[in-house]
Amino acid sequence: MLENINSPEDLKKLSILEEQKLAEEIRKYILDVVSQNGGHLASNLGVVELTLALHNAFDFKKDKIVWDVGHQTYVHKILTGRKEALKTLRTLNGIAGFPKTNESPYDFFNTGHSSTSISAALGMARARDLKGENYSVLAVIGDGAMTGGMALEALNDVGYSKTKMTIILNDNEMSISPNIGGLNMLLSKLRTKKMYTRSNVIMKKRISKIPVIGKPIVKMVQIIKRSIKQLIIPKMFFEDIGFTYLGPVDGHNLEELQSILTLSKQIDNPVLIHVLTKKGKGYEIAEKNPDKFHATGPFDIETGKSKKEKGKDYSKVFGDKLVELAKKNEKIVAITASMKDGTGLTKFSEEFPDRFFDIGIAEQHALGLAAGMAIDGMIPVVPIYSSFYQRAYDQVIHDIALQNLPVIMCVDRAGIVGADGETHQGTLDMAFFRLVPNLTILAPKDFQELEDMLAFAVELKKPVVIRYPRGGEDKEPFEKHENIEEGKAEILKEGKDISIFTIGKTVARGIKIAKKLQNMNIDAEVINVRFLKPLDVETLKKSIEKTKKVITIEDGTIINGLGTAIKELIIDNHMKDVEVKTYAYPDKFIQHGSVDELEKIYHLDEDDIVEDIQKHIELELNKRNEDEKETEENLNENKEKDKNVKAEEVKKNNKHKNKKNKKVKIGEMKHK
């Protein structure tokens, strides 16, 4: 079946039985691709039938759909002409793992973060109405994303405005009860029929006209009806805020899905369709371990085991150290925004269940909660991915920093993360955190320094940001680890020709670069800055004054990071004749690809930096040689001029002497 599907039009020609066969083939195809490339597996296996039904019931050449988060769009991509391209999933210059408007006309909105779809879809629906156009607008959102504040804000607006649009609630956490499901299908069909709505209104009007008892009867019937609906139909919350609620419907029953989606188009008010799906559907290993297979690297299909053995990483080191510290300090609590496993908090949650809080996908709430706990004497530790910390920036400023509260904000996945691309790269955190007063910002060079920084932060009693990358530390261990002192950098190697200032993950690269430069007779000083804020001005200033040449290396954006901080230091201290070169990511959103590939593209790998420094030094030496040659030529020219001047003077003196002698002789002759 799959071989013949190249567009949604091909899908519409199939019977239900053929679509069911296609669903099986699509699952196998996705499984093959993700086992090779890695990606989001469980969520995509769970929406196969839902995606088929959506493309059958709607025409997305004119209708529009927004996928929340968007990591579940592999089936959508297969059906919209990107079947072969899916084989390049998450590879450099290959297909993205999320919707991209520049990738296909069937992708209507770029997504990658949670809880944004309803707002975007409502915006599209309002634009449609203002332009007087006629098409359907849908948002597909998971039950997890519904915990996000933005989703709830949008729901409130949609229900109040009565704008015509459809929300598909993809609920993959509930089991399906056939009786309730069937009954609700019946109720859903009844409620979508115009005759039902019309007769309902007519009956209300007629009964209301009965003297004395009419209106009380209507009111009583409404109360009874509502009570029955509360018992039979779940999620009455949606009805209460203005939606027509349809479902729940079996998300793996194509016939039911297509029927309810078609019926929903007849309703002029906002519609919410409750679809029950199973994560990892069709692949038993993923069904049993949906969290593990939410996002995965390449794996063996037969066993489900990763093809690449997972080693120790920063998230695990953080989690283990936090447990160790929490055993000694009862004030330490941990908060996660639905990322317990990803951020290394699984062990903490098991050891200290009363001090662990998973608040769902709600980063703003996570930091507001942390602020409230901190002001009452607790020490909250909040690990969140770098790209998700953006979602809680106001809480960092207003609730934590402004009140100078001891909240420890651990920024996981800082810097480039690779295959997830633009929406997940963590290149902006140093820049936006550095703007906030009262924050202490650190980045460790290795695992041990992360542990030391975490212990330091617990005792500091101030708001702290500790950023660290995805994955493991550098293979070559560091020879020294000085104690962490507030605002104190660490000199790893002394030198006289050039200063290398670096922070976090890139410190190891700075040491390697210095070794290579040594072989070129360039003596580099390497300083692990450690604190982006407060900066160790004295240590850095001494190094700058000594070498007059500075390079900075960081795994963040070139704007407002370490490089900017060093340039500000130079200007503020009126330091003259200092050359500065910053190695960082450009002021742009970084595409998907492996970390190594992206570092090579942006010339931030070790060899490219060494080559660039060498070229710079050679240019400088050439300029110096040219200057020296020019100076020598000028000296020679001046010497020649001096020689000529002296010769002229000698000649002039001789002439004057001869003239004088001649006069003397004439005088003598006259005298004689």
TORLO-438626 format. One record per residue (C-alpha): residue number from 1; y, x, z; residue in three letters. Coordinates in steps of 0.02 Angstrom, whole numbers, always signed. Layout:
REM TORLO-438626
   n     yy     xx     zz res
 NUM      Y      X      Z ALA
...
REM end
This chain:
REM TORLO-438626
   n     yy     xx     zz res
   1     +0     +0     +0 MET
   2   +124   +135    +53 LEU
   3   +118   +222   -116 GLU
   4   +194    +67   -197 ASN
   5   +337    +44    -72 ILE
   6   +496   +128   -132 ASN
   7   +625     -3    -81 SER
   8   +639   -161    +25 PRO
   9   +616   -265   -134 GLU
  10   +439   -197   -151 ASP
  11   +402   -256    +26 LEU
  12   +454   -435    -11 LYS
  13   +316   -450   -142 LYS
  14   +177   -426    -14 LEU
  15    +76   -558    +77 SER
  16    +58   -556   +267 ILE
  17   -115   -476   +252 LEU
  18    -46   -341   +137 GLU
  19    +98   -310   +258 GLU
  20    -26   -289   +400 GLN
  21   -119   -160   +296 LYS
  22    +48    -75   +258 LEU
  23    +89    -69   +444 ALA
  24    -72    +29   +476 GLU
  25    -31   +152   +336 GLU
  26   +146   +177   +398 ILE
  27    +83   +217   +573 ARG
  28    -36   +347   +503 LYS
  29   +102   +422   +394 TYR
  30   +223   +436   +541 ILE
  31    +87   +511   +648 LEU
  32    +51   +644   +516 ASP
  33   +235   +690   +494 VAL
  34   +279   +696   +679 VAL
  35   +123   +795   +723 SER
  36   +184   +928   +600 GLN
  37   +373   +923   +629 ASN
  38   +393   +848   +801 GLY
  39   +505   +698   +832 GLY
  40   +513   +530   +919 HIS
  41   +339   +458   +904 LEU
  42   +304   +318  +1031 ALA
  43   +462   +217   +993 SER
  44   +432   +222   +805 ASN
  45   +249   +170   +818 LEU
  46   +310    +23   +924 GLY
  47   +432    -50   +796 VAL
  48   +327    -47   +636 VAL
  49   +300   -236   +623 GLU
  50   +475   -274   +686 LEU
  51   +553   -164   +550 THR
  52   +443   -241   +415 LEU
  53   +491   -416   +472 ALA
  54   +677   -372   +475 LEU
  55   +673   -306   +297 HIS
  56   +577   -459   +242 ASN
  57   +691   -588   +324 ALA
  58   +857   -504   +281 PHE
  59   +932   -419   +129 ASP
  60  +1011   -257   +186 PHE
  61  +1097   -232    +21 LYS
  62  +1225   -354    +93 LYS
  63  +1169   -388   +272 ASP
  64  +1200   -250   +400 LYS
  65  +1097   -179   +543 ILE
  66  +1140    -58   +683 VAL
  67   +998    +30   +772 TRP
  68  +1036    +73   +952 ASP
  69  +1005   +259   +987 VAL
  70   +925   +263   +814 GLY
  71   +774   +371   +855 HIS
  72   +662   +223   +807 GLN
  73   +717   +216   +624 THR
  74   +576   +314   +540 TYR
  75   +498   +151   +474 VAL
  76   +670    +94   +414 HIS
  77   +690   +259   +321 LYS
  78   +518   +245   +241 ILE
  79   +558    +69   +176 LEU
  80   +729   +118   +107 THR
  81   +679   +252    -17 GLY
  82   +659   +401   +102 ARG
  83   +471   +403   +115 LYS
  84   +448   +577    +40 GLU
  85   +604   +642   +125 ALA
  86   +527   +599   +294 LEU
  87   +414   +750   +272 LYS
  88   +570   +858   +298 THR
  89   +610   +767   +462 LEU
  90   +720   +868   +582 ARG
  91   +709  +1026   +477 THR
  92   +863  +1120   +414 LEU
  93   +943  +1023   +269 ASN
  94   +803   +894   +287 GLY
  95   +811   +712   +339 ILE
  96   +890   +674   +508 ALA
  97   +796   +595   +652 GLY
  98   +935   +466   +673 PHE
  99  +1032   +349   +555 PRO
 100  +1161   +439   +449 LYS
 101  +1285   +345   +341 THR
 102  +1295   +493   +221 ASN
 103  +1105   +492   +200 GLU
 104  +1078   +314   +136 SER
 105  +1176   +155    +97 PRO
 106  +1050    +67   +211 TYR
 107  +1116   +164   +363 ASP
 108  +1272    +70   +414 PHE
 109  +1323   +163   +572 PHE
 110  +1285   +336   +643 ASN
 111  +1194   +324   +809 THR
 112  +1110   +445   +928 GLY
 113  +1169   +393  +1101 HIS
 114  +1116   +237  +1193 SER
 115  +1199    +67  +1215 SER
 116  +1324    +75  +1070 THR
 117  +1244    -44   +943 SER
 118  +1309   -213  +1005 ILE
 119  +1490   -153  +1007 SER
 120  +1476    -80   +832 ALA
 121  +1388   -234   +762 ALA
 122  +1517   -350   +840 LEU
 123  +1653   -246   +758 GLY
 124  +1567   -268   +589 MET
 125  +1546   -455   +616 ALA
 126  +1730   -477   +660 ARG
 127  +1781   -373   +508 ALA
 128  +1670   -485   +401 ARG
 129  +1753   -643   +469 ASP
 130  +1929   -574   +447 LEU
 131  +1888   -533   +265 LYS
 132  +1811   -706   +236 GLY
 133  +1643   -633   +186 GLU
 134  +1469   -702   +220 ASN
 135  +1325   -592   +276 TYR
 136  +1218   -566   +430 SER
 137  +1250   -429   +558 VAL
 138  +1112   -371   +676 LEU
 139  +1095   -250   +819 ALA
 140   +924   -185   +875 VAL
 141   +929   -126  +1056 ILE
 142   +794    -76  +1179 GLY
 143   +776   -144  +1355 ASP
 144   +816    +30  +1423 GLY
 145   +980    +37  +1327 ALA
 146  +1028   -133  +1398 MET
 147  +1057    -46  +1566 THR
 148  +1204    +47  +1490 GLY
 149  +1373    -21  +1541 GLY
 150  +1437    -21  +1363 MET
 151  +1297   -138  +1308 ALA
 152  +1339   -260  +1448 LEU
 153  +1524   -253  +1408 GLU
 154  +1485   -293  +1226 ALA
 155  +1366   -435  +1273 LEU
 156  +1504   -513  +1376 ASN
 157  +1625   -504  +1229 ASP
 158  +1501   -571  +1101 VAL
 159  +1451   -719  +1211 GLY
 160  +1631   -764  +1251 TYR
 161  +1693   -748  +1072 SER
 162  +1547   -847   +996 LYS
 163  +1549   -728   +846 THR
 164  +1399   -756   +734 LYS
 165  +1281   -608   +748 MET
 166  +1102   -572   +801 THR
 167  +1041   -454   +937 ILE
 168   +859   -401   +935 ILE
 169   +806   -353  +1111 LEU
 170   +659   -235  +1086 ASN
 171   +571   -249  +1253 ASP
 172   +429   -123  +1264 ASN
 173   +401   -132  +1452 GLU
 174   +326   -307  +1469 MET
 175   +152   -371  +1435 SER
 176   +137   -531  +1331 ILE
 177    +71   -693  +1401 SER
 178     +0   -792  +1252 PRO
 179    +34   -962  +1333 ASN
 180   +216   -928  +1374 ILE
 181   +240   -840  +1208 GLY
 182   +171   -987  +1110 GLY
 183   +270  -1115  +1208 LEU
 184   +429  -1019  +1184 ASN
 185   +398  -1006   +998 MET
 186   +387  -1196   +995 LEU
 187   +546  -1214  +1098 LEU
 188   +635  -1088   +988 SER
 189   +590  -1184   +830 LYS
 190   +647  -1348   +907 LEU
 191   +813  -1276   +963 ARG
 192   +853  -1204   +792 THR
 193   +835  -1371   +704 LYS
 194  +1000  -1455   +667 LYS
 195   +922  -1625   +700 MET
 196   +883  -1572   +879 TYR
 197  +1061  -1513   +910 THR
 198  +1137  -1668   +827 ARG
 199  +1026  -1791   +920 SER
 200  +1057  -1699  +1083 ASN
 201  +1246  -1724  +1062 VAL
 202  +1227  -1908  +1009 ILE
 203  +1117  -1948  +1160 MET
 204  +1240  -1866  +1279 LYS
 205  +1384  -1970  +1209 LYS
 206  +1287  -2135  +1214 ARG
 207  +1222  -2112  +1392 ILE
 208  +1394  -2055  +1452 SER
 209  +1467  -2222  +1395 LYS
 210  +1355  -2323  +1514 ILE
 211  +1471  -2385  +1651 PRO
 212  +1459  -2304  +1823 VAL
 213  +1288  -2222  +1802 ILE
 214  +1308  -2143  +1628 GLY
 215  +1393  -1979  +1671 LYS
 216  +1289  -1948  +1829 PRO
 217  +1129  -1973  +1726 ILE
 218  +1187  -1846  +1595 VAL
 219  +1229  -1722  +1733 LYS
 220  +1063  -1749  +1820 MET
 221   +966  -1729  +1656 VAL
 222  +1060  -1566  +1621 GLN
 223  +1015  -1500  +1794 ILE
 224   +831  -1547  +1771 ILE
 225   +828  -1474  +1595 LYS
 226   +907  -1315  +1655 ARG
 227   +783  -1299  +1798 SER
 228   +636  -1321  +1679 ILE
 229   +711  -1191  +1561 LYS
 230   +731  -1071  +1706 GLN
 231   +545  -1090  +1743 LEU
 232   +486  -1078  +1563 ILE
 233   +611   -968  +1474 ILE
 234   +647   -794  +1543 PRO
 235   +813   -705  +1525 LYS
 236   +921   -860  +1552 MET
 237  +1059   -736  +1585 PHE
 238  +1089   -729  +1397 PHE
 239  +1104   -918  +1384 GLU
 240  +1229   -917  +1527 ASP
 241  +1347   -796  +1439 ILE
 242  +1347   -888  +1272 GLY
 243  +1192   -836  +1173 PHE
 244  +1056   -941  +1094 THR
 245   +901   -857  +1165 TYR
 246   +744   -854  +1057 LEU
 247   +577   -788  +1114 GLY
 248   +493   -694  +1186 PRO
 249   +397   -659  +1026 VAL
 250   +250   -542   +998 ASP
 251   +328   -390   +916 GLY
 252   +165   -347   +827 HIS
 253   +136   -519   +750 ASN
 254   +216   -512   +578 LEU
 255   +204   -698   +543 GLU
 256   +289   -748   +707 GLU
 257   +423   -614   +688 LEU
 258   +469   -664   +510 GLN
 259   +472   -847   +559 SER
 260   +588   -825   +707 ILE
 261   +703   -705   +613 LEU
 262   +719   -830   +470 THR
 263   +755   -971   +591 LEU
 264   +889   -869   +678 SER
 265   +995   -866   +520 LYS
 266  +1025  -1053   +536 GLN
 267  +1119  -1033   +701 ILE
 268  +1307  -1012   +693 ASP
 269  +1325   -943   +869 ASN
 270  +1271   -773   +937 PRO
 271  +1081   -760   +943 VAL
 272   +972   -648  +1051 LEU
 273   +790   -630   +998 ILE
 274   +676   -561  +1132 HIS
 275   +539   -457  +1050 VAL
 276   +395   -384  +1152 LEU
 277   +325   -221  +1083 THR
 278   +211    -82  +1143 LYS
 279   +269    +99  +1137 LYS
 280   +147   +210  +1044 GLY
 281    +60    +59   +965 LYS
 282    -91   +110   +861 GLY
 283   -110   +286   +933 TYR
 284   -206   +270  +1095 GLU
 285   -151   +436  +1166 ILE
 286    +33   +387  +1145 ALA
 287     +1   +212  +1212 GLU
 288    -66   +289  +1373 LYS
 289    +72   +421  +1382 ASN
 290   +228   +340  +1306 PRO
 291   +348   +452  +1404 ASP
 292   +264   +611  +1344 LYS
 293   +267   +551  +1164 PHE
 294   +444   +480  +1169 HIS
 295   +503   +645  +1095 ALA
 296   +376   +778  +1056 THR
 297   +355   +943   +968 GLY
 298   +214   +971   +841 PRO
 299    +46   +920   +914 PHE
 300   -139   +902   +872 ASP
 301   -176   +721   +822 ILE
 302   -354   +724   +887 GLU
 303   -312   +782  +1062 THR
 304   -125   +747  +1079 GLY
 305   -102   +924  +1143 LYS
 306    +52  +1022  +1092 SER
 307    +27  +1154   +958 LYS
 308   +148  +1266  +1050 LYS
 309   +107  +1303  +1231 GLU
 310   +252  +1251  +1341 LYS
 311   +310  +1389  +1456 GLY
 312   +427  +1391  +1604 LYS
 313   +599  +1323  +1560 ASP
 314   +770  +1302  +1641 TYR
 315   +738  +1118  +1684 SER
 316   +579  +1160  +1780 LYS
 317   +661  +1307  +1870 VAL
 318   +805  +1192  +1919 PHE
 319   +686  +1057  +1983 GLY
 320   +578  +1177  +2084 ASP
 321   +729  +1261  +2164 LYS
 322   +806  +1093  +2208 LEU
 323   +647  +1042  +2299 VAL
 324   +651  +1207  +2395 GLU
 325   +834  +1180  +2446 LEU
 326   +805   +996  +2489 ALA
 327   +668  +1043  +2612 LYS
 328   +798  +1142  +2711 LYS
 329   +944  +1022  +2687 ASN
 330   +920   +835  +2713 GLU
 331  +1090   +796  +2638 LYS
 332  +1033   +842  +2462 ILE
 333   +997   +692  +2350 VAL
 334   +954   +685  +2165 ALA
 335  +1017   +559  +2037 ILE
 336   +953   +538  +1859 THR
 337  +1006   +425  +1716 ALA
 338   +830   +380  +1659 SER
 339   +785   +563  +1623 MET
 340   +675   +609  +1772 LYS
 341   +547   +710  +1673 ASP
 342   +668   +786  +1548 GLY
 343   +783   +855  +1682 THR
 344   +645   +923  +1794 GLY
 345   +658   +797  +1937 LEU
 346   +478   +733  +1936 THR
 347   +426   +844  +2081 LYS
 348   +582   +798  +2180 PHE
 349   +548   +612  +2156 SER
 350   +372   +635  +2225 GLU
 351   +423   +743  +2374 GLU
 352   +579   +644  +2421 PHE
 353   +563   +466  +2355 PRO
 354   +697   +403  +2475 ASP
 355   +822   +533  +2414 ARG
 356   +788   +509  +2228 PHE
 357   +883   +380  +2125 PHE
 358   +844   +335  +1944 ASP
 359   +984   +218  +1893 ILE
 360   +936   +190  +1710 GLY
 361  +1038   +238  +1558 ILE
 362  +1205   +230  +1648 ALA
 363  +1289   +400  +1660 GLU
 364  +1455   +327  +1718 GLN
 365  +1369   +238  +1861 HIS
 366  +1268   +395  +1903 ALA
 367  +1427   +495  +1937 LEU
 368  +1518   +352  +2022 GLY
 369  +1366   +333  +2135 LEU
 370  +1366   +521  +2168 ALA
 371  +1550   +515  +2216 ALA
 372  +1517   +374  +2339 GLY
 373  +1373   +469  +2419 MET
 374  +1472   +631  +2426 ALA
 375  +1621   +552  +2514 ILE
 376  +1501   +496  +2651 ASP
 377  +1428   +669  +2680 GLY
 378  +1283   +685  +2558 MET
 379  +1263   +823  +2428 ILE
 380  +1220   +735  +2263 PRO
 381  +1143   +838  +2123 VAL
 382  +1157   +754  +1953 VAL
 383  +1066   +835  +1805 PRO
 384  +1116   +756  +1639 ILE
 385  +1103   +823  +1462 TYR
 386  +1263   +904  +1399 SER
 387  +1292   +779  +1258 SER
 388  +1268   +633  +1380 PHE
 389  +1393   +701  +1507 TYR
 390  +1526   +653  +1380 GLN
 391  +1489   +472  +1424 ARG
 392  +1546   +496  +1604 ALA
 393  +1701   +603  +1580 TYR
 394  +1818   +483  +1668 ASP
 395  +1706   +480  +1822 GLN
 396  +1706   +671  +1826 VAL
 397  +1896   +670  +1826 ILE
 398  +1942   +515  +1923 HIS
 399  +1801   +492  +2048 ASP
 400  +1742   +670  +2082 ILE
 401  +1871   +804  +2038 ALA
 402  +2025   +707  +2092 LEU
 403  +1948   +685  +2265 GLN
 404  +1875   +861  +2265 ASN
 405  +1702   +794  +2313 LEU
 406  +1549   +908  +2330 PRO
 407  +1450   +838  +2183 VAL
 408  +1339   +964  +2091 ILE
 409  +1340   +921  +1905 MET
 410  +1198  +1010  +1816 CYS
 411  +1223  +1013  +1629 VAL
 412  +1051  +1026  +1548 ASP
 413  +1028  +1059  +1360 ARG
 414  +1196  +1150  +1353 ALA
 415  +1234  +1237  +1189 GLY
 416  +1133  +1211  +1031 ILE
 417   +975  +1107  +1053 VAL
 418   +918  +1108   +872 GLY
 419   +822   +971   +783 ALA
 420   +907   +818   +860 ASP
 421  +1069   +869   +774 GLY
 422  +1252   +822   +790 GLU
 423  +1236   +686   +922 THR
 424  +1136   +797  +1040 HIS
 425  +1208   +973  +1019 GLN
 426  +1286  +1027  +1184 GLY
 427  +1429  +1133  +1118 THR
 428  +1576  +1037  +1193 LEU
 429  +1545  +1038  +1381 ASP
 430  +1633  +1202  +1425 MET
 431  +1785  +1145  +1330 ALA
 432  +1803   +973  +1410 PHE
 433  +1753  +1025  +1587 PHE
 434  +1874  +1172  +1584 ARG
 435  +2020  +1051  +1569 LEU
 436  +1980   +966  +1735 VAL
 437  +2066  +1029  +1894 PRO
 438  +1961  +1069  +2050 ASN
 439  +1801  +1105  +1953 LEU
 440  +1702  +1266  +1977 THR
 441  +1607  +1303  +1816 ILE
 442  +1459  +1423  +1809 LEU
 443  +1324  +1471  +1684 ALA
 444  +1170  +1576  +1727 PRO
 445  +1106  +1722  +1624 LYS
 446   +924  +1689  +1674 ASP
 447   +810  +1588  +1788 PHE
 448   +847  +1690  +1945 GLN
 449  +1034  +1670  +1922 GLU
 450  +1012  +1481  +1901 LEU
 451   +922  +1475  +2068 GLU
 452  +1058  +1581  +2149 ASP
 453  +1195  +1472  +2076 MET
 454  +1112  +1313  +2137 LEU
 455  +1098  +1383  +2314 ALA
 456  +1280  +1440  +2304 PHE
 457  +1337  +1267  +2244 ALA
 458  +1251  +1177  +2389 VAL
 459  +1353  +1280  +2512 GLU
 460  +1520  +1277  +2418 LEU
 461  +1573  +1100  +2468 LYS
 462  +1671  +1076  +2306 LYS
 463  +1634   +993  +2138 PRO
 464  +1527  +1114  +2037 VAL
 465  +1467  +1116  +1856 VAL
 466  +1314  +1224  +1815 ILE
 467  +1269  +1229  +1631 ARG
 468  +1106  +1296  +1562 TYR
 469  +1015  +1287  +1394 PRO
 470   +858  +1202  +1334 ARG
 471   +700  +1306  +1344 GLY
 472   +664  +1474  +1425 GLY
 473   +754  +1633  +1471 GLU
 474   +763  +1792  +1366 ASP
 475   +602  +1894  +1361 LYS
 476   +687  +2055  +1418 GLU
 477   +723  +2048  +1606 PRO
 478   +890  +2101  +1679 PHE
 479   +894  +2258  +1785 GLU
 480  +1019  +2192  +1912 LYS
 481  +1067  +2029  +1999 HIS
 482  +1221  +2036  +2109 GLU
 483  +1251  +1902  +2239 ASN
 484  +1349  +1751  +2180 ILE
 485  +1527  +1758  +2247 GLU
 486  +1654  +1625  +2203 GLU
 487  +1752  +1676  +2048 GLY
 488  +1667  +1847  +2036 LYS
 489  +1601  +1919  +1872 ALA
 490  +1459  +2046  +1858 GLU
 491  +1477  +2214  +1768 ILE
 492  +1308  +2245  +1686 LEU
 493  +1356  +2402  +1589 LYS
 494  +1510  +2510  +1594 GLU
 495  +1589  +2576  +1434 GLY
 496  +1752  +2642  +1363 LYS
 497  +1764  +2588  +1180 ASP
 498  +1747  +2399  +1181 ILE
 499  +1728  +2257  +1309 SER
 500  +1593  +2125  +1283 ILE
 501  +1627  +1970  +1388 PHE
 502  +1488  +1841  +1385 THR
 503  +1420  +1696  +1488 ILE
 504  +1257  +1602  +1514 GLY
 505  +1122  +1612  +1382 LYS
 506  +1219  +1738  +1276 THR
 507  +1228  +1873  +1413 VAL
 508  +1058  +1940  +1359 ALA
 509  +1124  +1951  +1181 ARG
 510  +1275  +2048  +1243 GLY
 511  +1162  +2181  +1321 ILE
 512  +1059  +2198  +1161 LYS
 513  +1217  +2213  +1056 ILE
 514  +1283  +2349  +1171 ALA
 515  +1121  +2449  +1151 LYS
 516  +1133  +2440   +962 LYS
 517  +1316  +2490   +966 LEU
 518  +1270  +2640  +1075 GLN
 519  +1162  +2703   +932 ASN
 520  +1320  +2698   +825 MET
 521  +1416  +2800   +954 ASN
 522  +1513  +2647  +1012 ILE
 523  +1514  +2637  +1202 ASP
 524  +1523  +2453  +1250 ALA
 525  +1559  +2380  +1422 GLU
 526  +1461  +2219  +1456 VAL
 527  +1521  +2092  +1584 ILE
 528  +1427  +1935  +1634 ASN
 529  +1577  +1822  +1665 VAL
 530  +1471  +1698  +1766 ARG
 531  +1621  +1588  +1813 PHE
 532  +1713  +1507  +1670 LEU
 533  +1822  +1434  +1807 LYS
 534  +1892  +1514  +1914 PRO
 535  +1896  +1668  +1803 LEU
 536  +1878  +1842  +1880 ASP
 537  +2048  +1899  +1819 VAL
 538  +2050  +2070  +1905 GLU
 539  +1880  +2130  +1841 THR
 540  +1912  +2069  +1664 LEU
 541  +2090  +2136  +1662 LYS
 542  +2033  +2311  +1710 LYS
 543  +1906  +2313  +1571 SER
 544  +2034  +2253  +1443 ILE
 545  +2161  +2385  +1496 GLU
 546  +2027  +2519  +1479 LYS
 547  +1959  +2476  +1305 THR
 548  +2099  +2373  +1224 LYS
 549  +1962  +2294  +1120 LYS
 550  +1874  +2132  +1173 VAL
 551  +1738  +2024  +1101 ILE
 552  +1681  +1862  +1183 THR
 553  +1511  +1779  +1150 ILE
 554  +1467  +1600  +1201 GLU
 555  +1355  +1456  +1147 ASP
 556  +1493  +1327  +1140 GLY
 557  +1637  +1276  +1030 THR
 558  +1770  +1405   +988 ILE
 559  +1904  +1291  +1062 ILE
 560  +1944  +1301  +1248 ASN
 561  +1791  +1399  +1301 GLY
 562  +1771  +1579  +1360 LEU
 563  +1863  +1652  +1211 GLY
 564  +2015  +1541  +1243 THR
 565  +2011  +1584  +1429 ALA
 566  +2015  +1772  +1391 ILE
 567  +2158  +1753  +1267 LYS
 568  +2257  +1655  +1397 GLU
 569  +2224  +1793  +1523 LEU
 570  +2291  +1925  +1403 ILE
 571  +2448  +1824  +1366 ILE
 572  +2480  +1775  +1547 ASP
 573  +2469  +1957  +1603 ASN
 574  +2581  +2020  +1461 HIS
 575  +2447  +2139  +1399 MET
 576  +2499  +2220  +1235 LYS
 577  +2404  +2297  +1089 ASP
 578  +2239  +2211  +1134 VAL
 579  +2120  +2157   +996 GLU
 580  +2012  +2002  +1031 VAL
 581  +1868  +1931   +929 LYS
 582  +1778  +1770   +983 THR
 583  +1599  +1730   +932 TYR
 584  +1568  +1544   +956 ALA
 585  +1526  +1387   +857 TYR
 586  +1665  +1323   +742 PRO
 587  +1770  +1169   +775 ASP
 588  +1648  +1050   +691 LYS
 589  +1492   +947   +729 PHE
 590  +1338  +1055   +707 ILE
 591  +1197   +989   +596 GLN
 592  +1012   +986   +642 HIS
 593   +899  +1135   +619 GLY
 594   +811  +1260   +731 SER
 595   +918  +1358   +855 VAL
 596   +880  +1522   +766 ASP
 597   +927  +1449   +596 GLU
 598  +1091  +1379   +660 LEU
 599  +1139  +1541   +748 GLU
 600  +1108  +1633   +585 LYS
 601  +1211  +1508   +484 ILE
 602  +1360  +1528   +602 TYR
 603  +1338  +1719   +618 HIS
 604  +1305  +1712   +805 LEU
 605  +1138  +1802   +805 ASP
 606  +1125  +1979   +872 GLU
 607  +1117  +2070   +704 ASP
 608  +1263  +1978   +626 ASP
 609  +1375  +2011   +777 ILE
 610  +1330  +2197   +777 VAL
 611  +1363  +2208   +590 GLU
 612  +1530  +2120   +610 ASP
 613  +1583  +2235   +753 ILE
 614  +1528  +2386   +653 GLN
 615  +1629  +2329   +502 LYS
 616  +1778  +2297   +614 HIS
 617  +1762  +2469   +696 ILE
 618  +1739  +2554   +526 GLU
 619  +1891  +2466   +457 LEU
 620  +1987  +2521   +609 GLU
 621  +1924  +2700   +591 LEU
 622  +1969  +2698   +407 ASN
 623  +2141  +2633   +449 LYS
 624  +2157  +2765   +584 ARG
 625  +2103  +2900   +461 ASN
 626  +2226  +2834   +333 GLU
 627  +2363  +2833   +464 ASP
 628  +2318  +3010   +515 GLU
 629  +2314  +3066   +333 LYS
 630  +2481  +2983   +302 GLU
 631  +2551  +3066   +457 THR
 632  +2484  +3234   +399 GLU
 633  +2558  +3209   +226 GLU
 634  +2724  +3163   +305 ASN
 635  +2716  +3318   +413 LEU
 636  +2677  +3427   +262 ASN
 637  +2817  +3345   +165 GLU
 638  +2936  +3373   +309 ASN
 639  +2878  +3554   +323 LYS
 640  +2912  +3577   +137 GLU
 641  +3082  +3498   +158 LYS
 642  +3119  +3610   +307 ASP
 643  +3063  +3760   +206 LYS
 644  +3177  +3713    +61 ASN
 645  +3320  +3680   +179 VAL
 646  +3296  +3849   +261 LYS
 647  +3287  +3934    +91 ALA
 648  +3449  +3849    +41 GLU
 649  +3529  +3903   +203 GLU
 650  +3470  +4083   +179 VAL
 651  +3535  +4081     +2 LYS
 652  +3699  +4008    +57 LYS
 653  +3714  +4134   +198 ASN
 654  +3674  +4277    +81 ASN
 655  +3803  +4214    -42 LYS
 656  +3930  +4200    +97 HIS
 657  +3884  +4374   +159 LYS
 658  +3897  +4447    -15 ASN
 659  +4066  +4366    -40 LYS
 660  +4126  +4433   +126 LYS
 661  +4061  +4606    +87 ASN
 662  +4147  +4600    -80 LYS
 663  +4313  +4555     +3 LYS
 664  +4290  +4697   +125 VAL
 665  +4257  +4820    -16 LYS
 666  +4411  +4759   -112 ILE
 667  +4514  +4776    +46 GLY
 668  +4449  +4953    +72 GLU
 669  +4489  +4996   -105 MET
 670  +4665  +4929    -87 LYS
 671  +4684  +5026    +72 HIS
 672  +4628  +5184    -12 LYS
REM end
